[in-house]
Amino acid sequence: MITADGLGKAAAMRRHVIRTLTALGMGLALTAAVSTDRLPMVQAAPIAGLYDVVPRPVSVEPDTAHHHEFTAGAVISVQSGSSGALADAQYLAGFLRRSTGFPLPIRQVSSAATNGISLLLSGAPESVGRQGYRLTIGRAAVVIRARTAAGLFSGIQTLHQLLPAAADASTKQPGPWLVPAGVITDHPRYTYRGAMLDVARHFFSVATVKHYIDEISLYKINYLHLHLSDDQGWRIEIKGWPRLTSVGGATEVGGGSGGFYTQTQYRGIVAYARSRNITVVPEIDMPGHVNAALHSYGKLTCSCVAPPAYTKIGSPNTSLCVSKSVVYDFINDVVGQLAGMTPGRYLHIGGDEVVGVSADKYKTFVAKVQTIVTNHHKTMIGWDQVAAAKLSSGSVAQDWDTTHTNSRLADVSHHGVKLIMSPANHVYLDQKYTKQTKLGLSWAGYVEVDDAYGWNPATYLHDGNHSAVIGVEAPLWSETITTLHDIQYLAFPRLPAAAELGWSPRSTHDWTRFAHRLGLQAPRWTVMGIRFYRSPLVPWRS
Ligand code: TNX
């Protein structure tokens, strides 16, 4: 089968590699693959095709006559004078040293080495922009060129996926470490490619969050939105408001003991995410979805009476008393401290599903909070309901609507407000895949992986301003999940689908080809310990 995605070329290359390996006497049991052009046929394939990458790169030019083999003497050469590029090199060396057992020394250079892997901040074409890269894989050398350290990291993650799945093992593996030769030139469709994790309904440890960061960064996700507070729990230490965590942090859905991040732990998550080219976006949901804070401090309510803890799924529909000045002191403290710990530009204020606050008061509240966020030098994001208020140019509304006809949102998108697209019936990772799925909710319908892939972020919102869309985000709400494996099961394979919508050019979107490339991810997920949903729609490679 010859397709624009190069399956035919990949098959040809695979035959070439098989011949090469046979000639090298490597004795791999690949005979089944020789007899057919169809992919995938080989269990534990020794080499990927250059197209076997998610998200699909912009331009792929395979050199089917060659491949590259990493060997024990390989050196990582990195642009001198850039701490970001050095951090990228350390990430690459980190996983490769573990699985290959090679020393992989890192050397600072100013031009490409003739062997090993070079990471350079020069010579990339202008078209790759600030987040893209060019990856050139030759017989003797691999070179990644980009204009920023972020671009280099994206190139590294492409190379990562072209390595055998065993490269992700936590112990030394035998190899061989082969990658296909050719040139990939790549840049994202959107600057914002997000994943959201709700740590409020159930709390997740720092270690779990770091695992998730590792997993999403493989798909070039560059924002992690942390939903840090909700009715059922408050998860971030705020100085001067100790009961938020001692009381509000001690609950969760189902009555468990919850948990929270100290400011030091939060900074640790931010730094770890940064080492994976991911910027954290903290969210404090307000003025609704805030029962844990009200339960901690009765003075934040109009009656001054703290409501009981809420540990069910759903909402008690309580809210901050938007006419009280202490509420704005509280918000200023929370926003100020979060802004101080968050190097990224965005701060999310929720704003969804508010009950018992009049429309006018809600609009005034959002405008005031927007000013507080701006005073702390951050850009405000809110769920799509904030579009009812007077938003500043550059503020961001996150569309989670299951319809295409949110006219208020469409309207503000023509007046400077930016959009992040998260339609619940496509990319809410907490929705069940099918009726049989045990974990998840289903209020937005069942969301199979082809639903997650089958929509266009640019045109989803009818009458919206397409150029206002800054990207795509896949939210994972946690009412029904409690462990890393639960997170993985709901996120994989839908998260990579959302990531491809955010990165790859619209012209490359094709479900059949995507499903093929997705199926090739399975061996890597297995090695990484990712427990994923084996959708029957995907031709999984064992
Ligand atoms: C809607 S989307 C919510 C969340 C729930 C989620 C469950 C949005 C802004 N609010 O509070 O957790 O549905 O799917």
Residues whose N, C-alpha, C, O or C-beta is under 5 A from the ligand:
A	BS01	TNX	D352 W383 W400 D430 L441 W477
